[in-house]
C-alpha cells in the first residue's frame, strides 16, 4: 500500500482527494465538533450587549461556596443531605439575585 492510503481524514479533506479508508468531510471529533455544535451560542453576548455576559465568571462565583463546603466537609454521606444543601443553596442564591432577604425567603418556602 502506498502512504497516501493511510492519511488521516483531515488530510484528504484538505487536499480535496477522495479517501477510501475514512469518512469524507471535515474532522468531527474533539474540540472542533463541540464548537460546531455550539456555533450559534458562542457569540450571543454580541447580539445582546449588557443582557448576556461574555464570560461565565458570575456563575463560577455563585458555585464557589458550594464547592468549598463540599471540600471542607469531605462531601455528604447521604444523598438526602446533598439534595437538601442544594435546595437551600438554590433558594438563598435566587433570593439574593432577586434582592430579597434569603432568611425571609426560606421562611416563606418552608411555610408554604
N, C-alpha and C positions, 0 to 999 in steps of 0.2 A: 504494500500500500504506500501511496505517496503521502508526504507530510500534510498536503492540502486536505486530505480526508479527515484529519484529526484536529482541525481547527475548532476553536470554541464557537458557540453560536454567535457571539457578538462580532467575531472576526468576519464571518461570512455575511452577516447583515451589513456591516460597514462596506465591504467590498462589492456588494450587490450580486455576488455569485450564489447560485443555489447550493445549499448544504444538504447532503444526503444523510448524514448521521444525526442531525439535531433538528429541532423545530426552527422554522424561519421566523424572522421578525426581530425586534429589539429584545435585549435581555429582560426577563421578567422576574428576577429574583432579588431578594435583599432590599436594600435601601431604595433603589430605583423603582421597584414595584410599589413600595409604600408611598413614595412621592407621587407616583402616577395615580394611585387610588385617592389620594388626598389633595389632588391638584386644585380642585375648586374651593377647598377650605384653607389653603395656605396663605392667601393674601386678603382675607376678609377684612382685616383691620384697615386696609387701604380704602375699601369701598365704604366703610362706616367709621370714619375718623372720630375718635372720642368715645364711641359706643363699645368698641371692641379693642382690648389691649393687644399690642403686638407680641407680648410675652405672657408666659403663664406664672409670673412671679407672684401675683396675688393669690393664685390657687396654691402655690407652693408654701407661701407664708401661712395660709389657713390650715394646711396639713401638718405643718411643723409641730404644733403642740401635741397632736395625736401620736406622731412618730416618737417624740421624746417620751411621752407617757408609756408607750409600748416598750421602749428600750429600757427605761428606768425600772419598770415593774417586771421586766422579762416576759412580757406578754400576759395573756389570760389563759387560765387552765380550763375554763368553762366557756362554751360558745355563748351562753346567755349573758355572761359578763361582758364579753366583747361587743355583742349586739346592743346591750344596754348603754355602754360607753359611747358607741357610735350614734345611738339615738339621741342621747343627751347632748353630745357634741354638735349634732346637726341642728337641734333646736336652739342651742346657745349661739352658734355661729350665724344662723339665719336671723335670729333676733338682733344680733349686733349689726348685721348688714342692713337691716330694716330700720335701725335706730331705736329699737325698743330695749327695755330692760331684760336681760337674759333671765334673771331670777323671776320676775313677774311673768315672763312667757312660760317658764317651766311650771309655775303655779297654775296658770291658765290651762296648760296642756294636761297636767295631772288631774285637775278638777273637771275637765271635760268628759 
